[in-house]
Amino acid sequence: MKATIAALVLSILVISASAISQTRTTAQSIRGHFSSINQRVLEMAKDSPEDKYDYKLKSEMRSFGAVIVHIASGNVYAAKAGKGEKCQLGRA
């Protein structure tokens, strides 16, 4: 029984040490989130039939294609701003 408890405690310590050594910086975390979201958006864009890109849930809303362009433009803006380049919204 003591050996089992000791093995369990040792396992927890090893896992904790491993997690601590893999701590990401803020920049790495943000980059990872952008990458993950962008991958999902790209998959949605590829999965959507071309004839559905003009679809709007309501007339006052953006179409699916316009939302994809909006996301891409925002990414270009964020990348330029992150590099310290001059940029304006709407003029990526």
LUMVOGU-865179 format. One record per atom (N, C-alpha, C): x, y, z; residue in one letter; atom name. Coordinates in steps of 0.2 Angstrom, whole numbers. Example, Ala and Ser with C-alpha at 12.3 -4.5 7.8 and 13.67 -1.06 7.14 Angstrom:
<atoms>
{x: 66 | y: -28 | z: 39 | r: A | a: N} $
{x: 62 | y: -22 | z: 39 | r: A | a: CA} $
{x: 66 | y: -16 | z: 39 | r: A | a: C} $
{x: 64 | y: -11 | z: 35 | r: S | a: N} $
{x: 68 | y: -5 | z: 36 | r: S | a: CA} $
{x: 64 | y: 0 | z: 39 | r: S | a: C} $
</atoms>
This chain:
<atoms>
{x: 4 | y: -6 | z: 0 | r: M | a: N} $
{x: 0 | y: 0 | z: 0 | r: M | a: CA} $
{x: 4 | y: 6 | z: 0 | r: M | a: C} $
{x: 10 | y: 6 | z: 4 | r: K | a: N} $
{x: 14 | y: 12 | z: 5 | r: K | a: CA} $
{x: 18 | y: 13 | z: -2 | r: K | a: C} $
{x: 19 | y: 8 | z: -5 | r: A | a: N} $
{x: 23 | y: 8 | z: -12 | r: A | a: CA} $
{x: 18 | y: 11 | z: -17 | r: A | a: C} $
{x: 12 | y: 9 | z: -17 | r: T | a: N} $
{x: 7 | y: 12 | z: -22 | r: T | a: CA} $
{x: 6 | y: 20 | z: -21 | r: T | a: C} $
{x: 6 | y: 22 | z: -14 | r: I | a: N} $
{x: 5 | y: 29 | z: -13 | r: I | a: CA} $
{x: 11 | y: 33 | z: -15 | r: I | a: C} $
{x: 17 | y: 30 | z: -13 | r: A | a: N} $
{x: 23 | y: 33 | z: -15 | r: A | a: CA} $
{x: 24 | y: 34 | z: -23 | r: A | a: C} $
{x: 22 | y: 28 | z: -27 | r: A | a: N} $
{x: 22 | y: 29 | z: -34 | r: A | a: CA} $
{x: 17 | y: 34 | z: -37 | r: A | a: C} $
{x: 11 | y: 35 | z: -33 | r: L | a: N} $
{x: 6 | y: 40 | z: -35 | r: L | a: CA} $
{x: 9 | y: 47 | z: -34 | r: L | a: C} $
{x: 12 | y: 48 | z: -28 | r: V | a: N} $
{x: 15 | y: 54 | z: -27 | r: V | a: CA} $
{x: 20 | y: 56 | z: -32 | r: V | a: C} $
{x: 25 | y: 51 | z: -33 | r: L | a: N} $
{x: 30 | y: 52 | z: -38 | r: L | a: CA} $
{x: 27 | y: 54 | z: -45 | r: L | a: C} $
{x: 22 | y: 50 | z: -47 | r: S | a: N} $
{x: 19 | y: 52 | z: -53 | r: S | a: CA} $
{x: 16 | y: 59 | z: -54 | r: S | a: C} $
{x: 13 | y: 61 | z: -48 | r: I | a: N} $
{x: 10 | y: 68 | z: -48 | r: I | a: CA} $
{x: 16 | y: 73 | z: -48 | r: I | a: C} $
{x: 21 | y: 72 | z: -45 | r: L | a: N} $
{x: 27 | y: 77 | z: -45 | r: L | a: CA} $
{x: 30 | y: 77 | z: -52 | r: L | a: C} $
{x: 31 | y: 71 | z: -55 | r: V | a: N} $
{x: 34 | y: 71 | z: -62 | r: V | a: CA} $
{x: 29 | y: 75 | z: -67 | r: V | a: C} $
{x: 23 | y: 74 | z: -66 | r: I | a: N} $
{x: 18 | y: 77 | z: -71 | r: I | a: CA} $
{x: 18 | y: 85 | z: -69 | r: I | a: C} $
{x: 18 | y: 87 | z: -63 | r: S | a: N} $
{x: 18 | y: 94 | z: -61 | r: S | a: CA} $
{x: 25 | y: 97 | z: -64 | r: S | a: C} $
{x: 30 | y: 94 | z: -63 | r: A | a: N} $
{x: 37 | y: 97 | z: -65 | r: A | a: CA} $
{x: 37 | y: 97 | z: -73 | r: A | a: C} $
{x: 34 | y: 92 | z: -76 | r: S | a: N} $
{x: 33 | y: 93 | z: -84 | r: S | a: CA} $
{x: 29 | y: 99 | z: -86 | r: S | a: C} $
{x: 23 | y: 100 | z: -82 | r: A | a: N} $
{x: 19 | y: 105 | z: -84 | r: A | a: CA} $
{x: 22 | y: 112 | z: -83 | r: A | a: C} $
{x: 26 | y: 112 | z: -78 | r: I | a: N} $
{x: 29 | y: 119 | z: -76 | r: I | a: CA} $
{x: 34 | y: 120 | z: -81 | r: I | a: C} $
{x: 38 | y: 115 | z: -84 | r: S | a: N} $
{x: 43 | y: 117 | z: -89 | r: S | a: CA} $
{x: 41 | y: 118 | z: -95 | r: S | a: C} $
{x: 34 | y: 117 | z: -97 | r: Q | a: N} $
{x: 31 | y: 118 | z: -103 | r: Q | a: CA} $
{x: 27 | y: 125 | z: -103 | r: Q | a: C} $
{x: 28 | y: 129 | z: -98 | r: T | a: N} $
{x: 24 | y: 135 | z: -98 | r: T | a: CA} $
{x: 26 | y: 140 | z: -104 | r: T | a: C} $
{x: 20 | y: 142 | z: -107 | r: R | a: N} $
{x: 21 | y: 146 | z: -113 | r: R | a: CA} $
{x: 21 | y: 153 | z: -111 | r: R | a: C} $
{x: 25 | y: 157 | z: -115 | r: T | a: N} $
{x: 25 | y: 165 | z: -114 | r: T | a: CA} $
{x: 18 | y: 167 | z: -117 | r: T | a: C} $
{x: 17 | y: 173 | z: -115 | r: T | a: N} $
{x: 11 | y: 176 | z: -117 | r: T | a: CA} $
{x: 10 | y: 177 | z: -125 | r: T | a: C} $
{x: 16 | y: 178 | z: -128 | r: A | a: N} $
{x: 16 | y: 179 | z: -135 | r: A | a: CA} $
{x: 15 | y: 172 | z: -138 | r: A | a: C} $
{x: 18 | y: 167 | z: -135 | r: Q | a: N} $
{x: 17 | y: 160 | z: -138 | r: Q | a: CA} $
{x: 9 | y: 158 | z: -137 | r: Q | a: C} $
{x: 6 | y: 160 | z: -132 | r: S | a: N} $
{x: -1 | y: 158 | z: -130 | r: S | a: CA} $
{x: -5 | y: 161 | z: -135 | r: S | a: C} $
{x: -4 | y: 168 | z: -136 | r: I | a: N} $
{x: -8 | y: 172 | z: -141 | r: I | a: CA} $
{x: -7 | y: 169 | z: -148 | r: I | a: C} $
{x: -1 | y: 167 | z: -150 | r: R | a: N} $
{x: 0 | y: 165 | z: -157 | r: R | a: CA} $
{x: -3 | y: 158 | z: -158 | r: R | a: C} $
{x: -3 | y: 154 | z: -152 | r: G | a: N} $
{x: -7 | y: 147 | z: -153 | r: G | a: CA} $
{x: -14 | y: 148 | z: -153 | r: G | a: C} $
{x: -17 | y: 153 | z: -150 | r: H | a: N} $
{x: -24 | y: 154 | z: -150 | r: H | a: CA} $
{x: -26 | y: 156 | z: -157 | r: H | a: C} $
{x: -22 | y: 161 | z: -160 | r: F | a: N} $
{x: -23 | y: 164 | z: -167 | r: F | a: CA} $
{x: -23 | y: 158 | z: -172 | r: F | a: C} $
{x: -18 | y: 154 | z: -171 | r: S | a: N} $
{x: -17 | y: 148 | z: -176 | r: S | a: CA} $
{x: -23 | y: 143 | z: -175 | r: S | a: C} $
{x: -25 | y: 142 | z: -169 | r: S | a: N} $
{x: -31 | y: 137 | z: -169 | r: S | a: CA} $
{x: -37 | y: 140 | z: -172 | r: S | a: C} $
{x: -38 | y: 146 | z: -170 | r: I | a: N} $
{x: -45 | y: 149 | z: -173 | r: I | a: CA} $
{x: -44 | y: 150 | z: -180 | r: I | a: C} $
{x: -38 | y: 152 | z: -183 | r: N | a: N} $
{x: -38 | y: 153 | z: -190 | r: N | a: CA} $
{x: -39 | y: 146 | z: -194 | r: N | a: C} $
{x: -36 | y: 140 | z: -191 | r: Q | a: N} $
{x: -37 | y: 134 | z: -194 | r: Q | a: CA} $
{x: -44 | y: 132 | z: -194 | r: Q | a: C} $
{x: -48 | y: 133 | z: -189 | r: R | a: N} $
{x: -55 | y: 132 | z: -189 | r: R | a: CA} $
{x: -59 | y: 136 | z: -194 | r: R | a: C} $
{x: -57 | y: 142 | z: -194 | r: V | a: N} $
{x: -61 | y: 147 | z: -199 | r: V | a: CA} $
{x: -59 | y: 144 | z: -206 | r: V | a: C} $
{x: -53 | y: 142 | z: -208 | r: L | a: N} $
{x: -51 | y: 140 | z: -214 | r: L | a: CA} $
{x: -55 | y: 133 | z: -216 | r: L | a: C} $
{x: -55 | y: 129 | z: -211 | r: E | a: N} $
{x: -59 | y: 123 | z: -212 | r: E | a: CA} $
{x: -66 | y: 124 | z: -214 | r: E | a: C} $
{x: -69 | y: 129 | z: -210 | r: M | a: N} $
{x: -76 | y: 131 | z: -212 | r: M | a: CA} $
{x: -77 | y: 134 | z: -219 | r: M | a: C} $
{x: -72 | y: 138 | z: -221 | r: A | a: N} $
{x: -72 | y: 141 | z: -227 | r: A | a: CA} $
{x: -72 | y: 136 | z: -233 | r: A | a: C} $
{x: -67 | y: 131 | z: -232 | r: K | a: N} $
{x: -67 | y: 125 | z: -237 | r: K | a: CA} $
{x: -73 | y: 121 | z: -237 | r: K | a: C} $
{x: -76 | y: 120 | z: -231 | r: D | a: N} $
{x: -82 | y: 115 | z: -231 | r: D | a: CA} $
{x: -88 | y: 118 | z: -234 | r: D | a: C} $
{x: -88 | y: 125 | z: -234 | r: S | a: N} $
{x: -94 | y: 128 | z: -236 | r: S | a: CA} $
{x: -95 | y: 128 | z: -244 | r: S | a: C} $
{x: -100 | y: 126 | z: -247 | r: P | a: N} $
{x: -101 | y: 127 | z: -254 | r: P | a: CA} $
{x: -100 | y: 134 | z: -256 | r: P | a: C} $
{x: -97 | y: 134 | z: -262 | r: E | a: N} $
{x: -96 | y: 141 | z: -265 | r: E | a: CA} $
{x: -102 | y: 145 | z: -266 | r: E | a: C} $
{x: -108 | y: 142 | z: -268 | r: D | a: N} $
{x: -114 | y: 145 | z: -269 | r: D | a: CA} $
{x: -117 | y: 148 | z: -262 | r: D | a: C} $
{x: -115 | y: 146 | z: -257 | r: K | a: N} $
{x: -117 | y: 148 | z: -250 | r: K | a: CA} $
{x: -114 | y: 154 | z: -247 | r: K | a: C} $
{x: -108 | y: 156 | z: -250 | r: Y | a: N} $
{x: -104 | y: 162 | z: -248 | r: Y | a: CA} $
{x: -108 | y: 168 | z: -247 | r: Y | a: C} $
{x: -114 | y: 169 | z: -251 | r: D | a: N} $
{x: -118 | y: 175 | z: -251 | r: D | a: CA} $
{x: -123 | y: 174 | z: -246 | r: D | a: C} $
{x: -124 | y: 169 | z: -242 | r: Y | a: N} $
{x: -129 | y: 168 | z: -238 | r: Y | a: CA} $
{x: -129 | y: 172 | z: -232 | r: Y | a: C} $
{x: -135 | y: 175 | z: -230 | r: K | a: N} $
{x: -135 | y: 180 | z: -224 | r: K | a: CA} $
{x: -141 | y: 177 | z: -220 | r: K | a: C} $
{x: -140 | y: 176 | z: -214 | r: L | a: N} $
{x: -145 | y: 174 | z: -209 | r: L | a: CA} $
{x: -151 | y: 179 | z: -209 | r: L | a: C} $
{x: -149 | y: 186 | z: -209 | r: K | a: N} $
{x: -154 | y: 191 | z: -209 | r: K | a: CA} $
{x: -151 | y: 196 | z: -214 | r: K | a: C} $
{x: -155 | y: 200 | z: -217 | r: S | a: N} $
{x: -153 | y: 205 | z: -223 | r: S | a: CA} $
{x: -148 | y: 210 | z: -220 | r: S | a: C} $
{x: -148 | y: 212 | z: -214 | r: E | a: N} $
{x: -144 | y: 217 | z: -211 | r: E | a: CA} $
{x: -137 | y: 214 | z: -209 | r: E | a: C} $
{x: -136 | y: 208 | z: -209 | r: M | a: N} $
{x: -130 | y: 205 | z: -207 | r: M | a: CA} $
{x: -125 | y: 204 | z: -213 | r: M | a: C} $
{x: -119 | y: 202 | z: -211 | r: R | a: N} $
{x: -114 | y: 201 | z: -217 | r: R | a: CA} $
{x: -115 | y: 194 | z: -219 | r: R | a: C} $
{x: -113 | y: 193 | z: -226 | r: S | a: N} $
{x: -114 | y: 186 | z: -228 | r: S | a: CA} $
{x: -108 | y: 182 | z: -226 | r: S | a: C} $
{x: -109 | y: 176 | z: -227 | r: F | a: N} $
{x: -103 | y: 171 | z: -224 | r: F | a: CA} $
{x: -97 | y: 173 | z: -227 | r: F | a: C} $
{x: -97 | y: 174 | z: -234 | r: G | a: N} $
{x: -90 | y: 177 | z: -237 | r: G | a: CA} $
{x: -88 | y: 183 | z: -234 | r: G | a: C} $
{x: -92 | y: 188 | z: -233 | r: A | a: N} $
{x: -90 | y: 194 | z: -230 | r: A | a: CA} $
{x: -87 | y: 193 | z: -223 | r: A | a: C} $
{x: -89 | y: 188 | z: -219 | r: V | a: N} $
{x: -87 | y: 187 | z: -213 | r: V | a: CA} $
{x: -80 | y: 184 | z: -213 | r: V | a: C} $
{x: -79 | y: 180 | z: -218 | r: I | a: N} $
{x: -72 | y: 177 | z: -219 | r: I | a: CA} $
{x: -67 | y: 182 | z: -221 | r: I | a: C} $
{x: -69 | y: 187 | z: -226 | r: V | a: N} $
{x: -65 | y: 193 | z: -228 | r: V | a: CA} $
{x: -63 | y: 197 | z: -222 | r: V | a: C} $
{x: -68 | y: 198 | z: -218 | r: H | a: N} $
{x: -68 | y: 202 | z: -211 | r: H | a: CA} $
{x: -62 | y: 199 | z: -207 | r: H | a: C} $
{x: -63 | y: 193 | z: -206 | r: I | a: N} $
{x: -58 | y: 189 | z: -202 | r: I | a: CA} $
{x: -51 | y: 190 | z: -204 | r: I | a: C} $
{x: -50 | y: 188 | z: -211 | r: A | a: N} $
{x: -44 | y: 189 | z: -214 | r: A | a: CA} $
{x: -41 | y: 196 | z: -214 | r: A | a: C} $
{x: -45 | y: 201 | z: -215 | r: S | a: N} $
{x: -43 | y: 208 | z: -214 | r: S | a: CA} $
{x: -40 | y: 210 | z: -207 | r: S | a: C} $
{x: -44 | y: 207 | z: -202 | r: G | a: N} $
{x: -42 | y: 208 | z: -195 | r: G | a: CA} $
{x: -35 | y: 205 | z: -194 | r: G | a: C} $
{x: -34 | y: 199 | z: -197 | r: N | a: N} $
{x: -28 | y: 196 | z: -196 | r: N | a: CA} $
{x: -22 | y: 200 | z: -199 | r: N | a: C} $
{x: -23 | y: 202 | z: -205 | r: V | a: N} $
{x: -18 | y: 206 | z: -208 | r: V | a: CA} $
{x: -16 | y: 212 | z: -204 | r: V | a: C} $
{x: -22 | y: 216 | z: -201 | r: Y | a: N} $
{x: -21 | y: 222 | z: -197 | r: Y | a: CA} $
{x: -17 | y: 220 | z: -191 | r: Y | a: C} $
{x: -19 | y: 214 | z: -187 | r: A | a: N} $
{x: -16 | y: 212 | z: -181 | r: A | a: CA} $
{x: -8 | y: 211 | z: -182 | r: A | a: C} $
{x: -7 | y: 207 | z: -188 | r: A | a: N} $
{x: 0 | y: 206 | z: -189 | r: A | a: CA} $
{x: 4 | y: 212 | z: -191 | r: A | a: C} $
{x: 1 | y: 216 | z: -194 | r: K | a: N} $
{x: 5 | y: 223 | z: -196 | r: K | a: CA} $
{x: 6 | y: 227 | z: -189 | r: K | a: C} $
{x: 1 | y: 227 | z: -185 | r: A | a: N} $
{x: 1 | y: 231 | z: -179 | r: A | a: CA} $
{x: 6 | y: 228 | z: -174 | r: A | a: C} $
{x: 6 | y: 221 | z: -174 | r: G | a: N} $
{x: 11 | y: 217 | z: -170 | r: G | a: CA} $
{x: 18 | y: 218 | z: -172 | r: G | a: C} $
{x: 19 | y: 219 | z: -178 | r: K | a: N} $
{x: 26 | y: 221 | z: -181 | r: K | a: CA} $
{x: 28 | y: 228 | z: -180 | r: K | a: C} $
{x: 23 | y: 232 | z: -178 | r: G | a: N} $
{x: 25 | y: 239 | z: -177 | r: G | a: CA} $
{x: 24 | y: 243 | z: -184 | r: G | a: C} $
{x: 21 | y: 240 | z: -189 | r: E | a: N} $
{x: 20 | y: 243 | z: -195 | r: E | a: CA} $
{x: 14 | y: 248 | z: -195 | r: E | a: C} $
{x: 14 | y: 253 | z: -199 | r: K | a: N} $
{x: 8 | y: 258 | z: -199 | r: K | a: CA} $
{x: 3 | y: 254 | z: -203 | r: K | a: C} $
{x: -3 | y: 254 | z: -200 | r: C | a: N} $
{x: -9 | y: 251 | z: -203 | r: C | a: CA} $
{x: -16 | y: 255 | z: -201 | r: C | a: C} $
{x: -21 | y: 254 | z: -205 | r: Q | a: N} $
{x: -27 | y: 257 | z: -203 | r: Q | a: CA} $
{x: -32 | y: 252 | z: -205 | r: Q | a: C} $
{x: -37 | y: 252 | z: -201 | r: L | a: N} $
{x: -43 | y: 247 | z: -202 | r: L | a: CA} $
{x: -46 | y: 249 | z: -209 | r: L | a: C} $
{x: -48 | y: 244 | z: -212 | r: G | a: N} $
{x: -51 | y: 245 | z: -219 | r: G | a: CA} $
{x: -45 | y: 245 | z: -224 | r: G | a: C} $
{x: -39 | y: 246 | z: -222 | r: R | a: N} $
{x: -34 | y: 247 | z: -227 | r: R | a: CA} $
{x: -28 | y: 242 | z: -226 | r: R | a: C} $
{x: -29 | y: 236 | z: -226 | r: A | a: N} $
{x: -24 | y: 231 | z: -224 | r: A | a: CA} $
{x: -19 | y: 231 | z: -229 | r: A | a: C} $
</atoms>
